Amino acid sequence: MNGSLVCVGLGMTLGAHISPIAKSYIDNADVVFSGVSNGIVELWLQEMHSDVRSLQSFYEEGKSRNTTYQQWVEVMLEQVRLGKKVVGAFYGHPGVFAKAPHVAIEQAKKEGFDAKMLPGISAEDCLYADLGIDPGRVGCQHYEASQFMFYRRNIDPSAYLILWQIGVVGDTSLSRKTTGQAHRALLVELLMQHYPPEHAVTLYEAAVLPIDKVRQQTLTLNELPNAVIHQHTTLVIPPAIDMKENQEILARLAQIENDIDNNTNAISNNASSIAIQAKA
């Protein structure tokens, strides 16, 4: 029962985002499983460890991604059960839009093994930096694009709306690498319940290699179906309206502050009165 599992994040940009502790776990692992799809990134990972095993071979055309991810879990846990120190290395943050690391860690713990996750710089972190967005200014709503379509959501158009993986939006089979214009048109139809068709939106892609350029393409919402979109493209929709003050809550907060001030003054006056009486 000496086997262990650590799922680490490599960050988004090759070599620039990996943390010292993540690198240390990779260096000291018995076996490293690579969840990255970029061949250059995988070669870089192989330079750090002599036994790096790619998980990409489990993908197949027409095969559900859920099946693939379950196979990832099993192949990693197989080595853990053999008593090995196993590291799963994934893009960005291993717990953000990554199902297999969560499931593998949960299962390893159930079986009595040490298992944990180490954070990494995610695509979301890069998005905030590259697009100059402060999520604390007006707020952000994040959804996986297909999930956003499949379920009814209460959207606040006074905050940012960020939809991830729009390249496969509307894929009910979970097996396609991309979906098409018709799927995106349906997404736009849904979004236009909250935003005007001419509302400016941004297509974003983080840099994976140091020589890559960040994609930051502005277009209107009604132009989205015909845009060039990849599997990893993110749709960023800025606010369409101003935030509205909640006057009822603000009035109640003002009353609370007023009561606090009155109680403080009363305590202060009472203390002064007692002090005067004591002197007398």
C-alpha positions as CSV (number, residue, x, y, z in Angstrom):
1,M,0.0,0.0,0.0
2,N,2.9,2.4,-0.6
3,G,1.6,3.5,-4.0
4,S,0.5,7.1,-4.3
5,L,-1.0,9.4,-6.9
6,V,-0.4,13.1,-7.4
7,C,-2.1,15.0,-10.2
8,V,-0.1,18.1,-11.1
9,G,-0.8,21.1,-13.3
10,L,1.8,22.1,-15.9
11,G,0.3,25.5,-16.5
12,M,-0.7,26.7,-19.9
13,T,2.6,27.9,-21.5
14,L,5.4,25.4,-22.0
15,G,8.1,25.6,-19.3
16,A,6.9,29.0,-18.0
17,H,4.1,28.0,-15.7
18,I,5.1,24.9,-13.9
19,S,5.6,25.2,-10.2
20,P,8.7,24.0,-8.4
21,I,6.7,21.5,-6.3
22,A,5.0,20.1,-9.4
23,K,8.4,19.6,-11.0
24,S,9.7,18.0,-7.9
25,Y,6.9,15.4,-7.9
26,I,7.6,14.7,-11.6
27,D,11.3,14.3,-10.9
28,N,10.7,11.8,-8.1
29,A,7.9,9.8,-9.6
30,D,8.2,6.1,-10.6
31,V,5.9,6.7,-13.6
32,V,4.4,9.9,-15.1
33,F,1.2,9.8,-17.2
34,S,0.8,12.7,-19.7
35,G,-2.6,14.1,-20.2
36,V,-1.4,16.7,-22.7
37,S,-2.2,16.5,-26.5
38,N,0.6,18.8,-27.8
39,G,3.6,16.7,-29.0
40,I,6.1,19.4,-28.1
41,V,4.8,19.7,-24.6
42,E,5.0,15.9,-24.2
43,L,8.6,15.8,-25.5
44,W,9.5,18.5,-22.9
45,L,7.9,16.3,-20.2
46,Q,9.9,13.3,-21.4
47,E,13.1,15.3,-20.8
48,M,12.1,15.6,-17.2
49,H,11.4,11.9,-16.6
50,S,12.5,8.6,-18.3
51,D,9.1,6.9,-18.0
52,V,6.4,9.2,-19.4
53,R,3.3,7.4,-20.7
54,S,0.9,9.3,-23.0
55,L,-2.9,9.0,-22.3
56,Q,-3.8,10.3,-25.8
57,S,-4.0,6.8,-27.3
58,F,-7.2,6.2,-25.5
59,Y,-9.0,8.7,-27.6
60,E,-10.9,7.2,-30.6
61,E,-13.2,8.7,-33.2
62,G,-16.8,8.2,-32.2
63,K,-15.9,7.1,-28.6
64,S,-17.4,8.9,-25.7
65,R,-14.9,11.1,-23.8
66,N,-16.4,9.7,-20.5
67,T,-15.2,6.2,-21.5
68,T,-11.8,7.6,-22.4
69,Y,-11.4,9.4,-19.1
70,Q,-12.4,6.3,-17.1
71,Q,-9.7,4.4,-18.9
72,W,-7.2,7.1,-17.9
73,V,-8.3,6.6,-14.3
74,E,-7.8,2.8,-14.5
75,V,-4.4,2.9,-16.1
76,M,-3.1,5.3,-13.5
77,L,-4.6,3.4,-10.6
78,E,-3.2,0.2,-11.9
79,Q,0.3,1.5,-11.3
80,V,-0.6,2.9,-7.9
81,R,-1.9,-0.5,-6.9
82,L,1.5,-1.9,-7.8
83,G,3.1,0.3,-5.2
84,K,4.4,3.0,-7.5
85,K,4.6,6.7,-7.0
86,V,2.4,7.9,-9.9
87,V,2.1,11.4,-11.2
88,G,-0.6,12.5,-13.7
89,A,0.5,15.7,-15.5
90,F,-2.2,17.8,-17.1
91,Y,-2.5,21.1,-18.9
92,G,-3.1,24.2,-16.8
93,H,-4.8,23.3,-13.5
94,P,-5.4,19.5,-13.2
95,G,-8.8,20.1,-11.6
96,V,-10.2,22.7,-14.0
97,F,-12.2,21.1,-16.9
98,A,-10.5,17.9,-16.2
99,K,-12.6,15.0,-15.0
100,A,-10.1,12.1,-14.8
101,P,-7.8,13.7,-12.1
102,H,-10.8,14.2,-9.8
103,V,-12.1,10.7,-10.3
104,A,-8.7,9.1,-10.0
105,I,-7.8,10.9,-6.7
106,E,-11.2,10.1,-5.2
107,Q,-10.9,6.4,-6.1
108,A,-7.3,6.2,-4.9
109,K,-8.3,7.5,-1.5
110,K,-11.2,5.1,-1.3
111,E,-8.7,2.3,-1.8
112,G,-6.5,3.6,1.0
113,F,-3.7,5.2,-1.1
114,D,-2.2,8.7,-0.6
115,A,-3.6,10.9,-3.4
116,K,-3.7,14.7,-3.9
117,M,-3.8,17.4,-6.5
118,L,-1.4,20.3,-7.0
119,P,-2.7,23.4,-8.7
120,G,-1.4,25.0,-11.8
121,I,-1.9,28.2,-13.8
122,S,-5.1,27.6,-15.7
123,A,-6.6,29.0,-18.9
124,E,-8.8,31.1,-16.7
125,D,-5.8,32.7,-15.0
126,C,-4.3,33.4,-18.4
127,L,-7.6,34.8,-19.7
128,Y,-7.8,37.4,-16.9
129,A,-4.2,38.5,-17.5
130,D,-4.4,38.5,-21.3
131,L,-7.7,40.3,-21.6
132,G,-7.2,42.6,-18.6
133,I,-10.3,41.4,-16.8
134,D,-10.7,41.8,-13.0
135,P,-13.4,39.2,-12.0
136,G,-14.1,41.2,-8.9
137,R,-15.1,44.4,-10.7
138,V,-18.5,43.3,-12.1
139,G,-18.3,39.5,-11.5
140,C,-17.9,36.5,-13.9
141,Q,-20.2,33.6,-14.8
142,H,-18.3,30.5,-16.1
143,Y,-20.0,27.6,-17.8
144,E,-18.9,24.8,-20.1
145,A,-20.6,25.7,-23.4
146,S,-22.6,22.5,-23.9
147,Q,-23.7,22.4,-20.3
148,F,-24.9,26.0,-20.7
149,M,-27.1,24.8,-23.6
150,F,-28.3,21.6,-22.0
151,Y,-29.6,23.2,-18.8
152,R,-31.6,26.3,-18.0
153,R,-29.4,29.0,-16.4
154,N,-30.2,32.4,-14.8
155,I,-27.9,34.7,-16.7
156,D,-26.9,38.1,-15.4
157,P,-26.0,40.3,-18.4
158,S,-24.4,42.9,-16.1
159,A,-21.5,40.5,-15.4
160,Y,-19.0,38.7,-17.7
161,L,-20.2,35.5,-19.2
162,I,-17.4,33.1,-20.1
163,L,-18.2,29.9,-22.1
164,W,-15.5,27.2,-22.3
165,Q,-15.0,24.7,-25.1
166,I,-17.3,26.2,-27.6
167,G,-15.5,24.2,-30.3
168,V,-17.6,21.2,-29.2
169,V,-20.7,23.1,-28.1
170,G,-23.9,21.1,-28.3
171,D,-22.2,17.7,-28.7
172,T,-24.7,15.4,-26.9
173,S,-22.6,12.3,-27.8
174,L,-19.5,13.5,-26.0
175,S,-17.5,11.9,-28.9
176,R,-17.0,14.6,-31.4
177,K,-13.8,16.7,-31.8
178,T,-15.7,19.6,-33.2
179,T,-19.3,20.7,-33.8
180,G,-20.4,23.0,-36.6
181,Q,-22.2,26.1,-37.7
182,A,-25.7,24.8,-36.8
183,H,-24.7,24.1,-33.2
184,R,-23.1,27.5,-32.8
185,A,-26.2,29.2,-34.4
186,L,-28.4,27.5,-31.8
187,L,-26.0,28.8,-29.1
188,V,-26.3,32.4,-30.5
189,E,-30.1,32.0,-30.5
190,L,-30.0,31.2,-26.8
191,L,-27.6,34.0,-26.0
192,M,-29.7,36.6,-27.9
193,Q,-32.3,36.1,-25.2
194,H,-30.0,38.2,-23.0
195,Y,-27.7,40.1,-25.5
196,P,-28.3,42.1,-28.7
197,P,-27.1,40.5,-31.9
198,E,-24.5,43.3,-32.4
199,H,-23.0,42.9,-28.9
200,A,-19.2,42.6,-29.1
201,V,-17.7,39.3,-27.9
202,T,-14.2,37.9,-27.8
203,L,-12.8,34.6,-29.0
204,Y,-9.9,33.7,-26.7
205,E,-7.1,31.1,-26.9
206,A,-4.2,31.1,-24.4
207,A,-0.6,30.6,-25.6
208,V,0.7,27.0,-25.2
209,L,4.2,27.5,-26.6
210,P,6.4,30.5,-25.9
211,I,6.3,31.4,-29.6
212,D,2.5,31.3,-29.8
213,K,0.4,34.4,-29.9
214,V,-2.6,34.8,-27.7
215,R,-5.8,34.8,-29.7
216,Q,-8.0,37.8,-28.8
217,Q,-10.5,38.2,-31.7
218,T,-13.4,40.6,-31.3
219,L,-16.6,40.1,-33.3
220,T,-20.3,40.6,-32.9
221,L,-22.5,37.9,-31.4
222,N,-24.3,37.3,-34.7
223,E,-21.0,36.7,-36.5
224,L,-20.1,33.8,-34.1
225,P,-21.6,30.9,-36.2
226,N,-19.3,31.6,-39.1
227,A,-16.1,32.3,-37.1
228,V,-13.1,30.0,-37.1
229,I,-13.3,28.1,-33.8
230,H,-11.1,25.4,-32.3
231,Q,-11.8,22.8,-29.6
232,H,-10.0,24.9,-27.0
233,T,-11.5,28.3,-28.0
234,T,-13.2,30.2,-25.2
235,L,-16.0,32.7,-25.7
236,V,-15.9,35.8,-23.5
237,I,-19.0,38.0,-23.4
238,P,-18.6,41.3,-21.6
239,P,-21.5,43.0,-19.8
240,A,-24.4,44.3,-21.9
241,I,-26.0,46.4,-19.1
242,D,-25.0,48.3,-16.0
243,M,-25.3,46.7,-12.6
244,K,-28.5,47.8,-10.7
245,E,-28.3,48.8,-7.1
246,N,-30.4,46.8,-4.6
247,Q,-31.9,49.8,-2.8
248,E,-33.8,47.7,-0.2
249,I,-30.6,46.0,1.0
250,L,-28.6,49.2,0.9
251,A,-31.3,50.9,3.1
252,R,-31.2,48.0,5.6
253,L,-27.4,48.1,5.7
254,A,-27.6,51.9,6.3
255,Q,-30.0,51.2,9.2
256,I,-27.6,48.6,10.7
257,E,-24.7,51.0,10.5
258,N,-26.9,53.7,12.1
259,D,-27.9,51.4,15.0
260,I,-24.2,50.5,15.5
261,D,-23.3,54.2,15.7
262,N,-26.2,54.9,18.1
263,N,-25.2,52.0,20.4
264,T,-21.6,53.0,20.4
265,N,-22.5,56.6,21.3
266,A,-24.8,55.4,24.0
267,I,-22.1,53.2,25.5
268,S,-19.6,56.1,25.3
269,N,-22.1,58.5,27.0
270,N,-22.9,56.0,29.7
271,A,-19.2,55.4,30.4
272,S,-18.7,59.2,30.7
273,S,-21.6,59.6,33.0
274,I,-20.3,56.8,35.3
275,A,-16.8,58.4,35.3
276,I,-18.3,61.8,36.3
277,Q,-20.4,60.2,39.1
278,A,-17.3,58.4,40.4
279,K,-15.4,61.7,40.7
280,A,-18.2,63.3,42.5
